[in-house]
């Protein structure tokens, strides 16, 4: 319903409604994706039975998808690296994990660069932003904890995105680290 209403607003844009309608639509998309990820994690399909997916292709797609977040700002967003990373996983989980990391890097970076690097066996999301606040860092890598939320210029932040990234990594047998 929310996405439908936002689509109607976007079909008949005027200056006053365009930006809010785009934000509503993006938020509804993110909520839908979040619910899908939670359902996939709850069902927990056996990863060895899944077809391999290209993390490299997903990283490039998520980098392209988030270009709108940095458009008109002094932040550049690039994906580099030719390594091919294949994993047995639901595409939605990989997209959610990578998308959350890229979105956070873009959202909290006021100037400089967000660089998504595809290396052999490793995906690195690096930015020139201020880094994670101590409250988030302290809980990020602790199993069972939910990363603390911090206000941002784009949303109030719930900490759910980083918590989902951690849960997805655990489910896939991947390692999440922060420097």
Helices and strands as residue ranges (DSSP letters): H 2-11, H 15-43, G 47-49, E 52-54, H 55-65, H 67-70, E 74-80, E 86-88, H 91-107, E 111-119, E 122-127, H 134-140, H 160-172
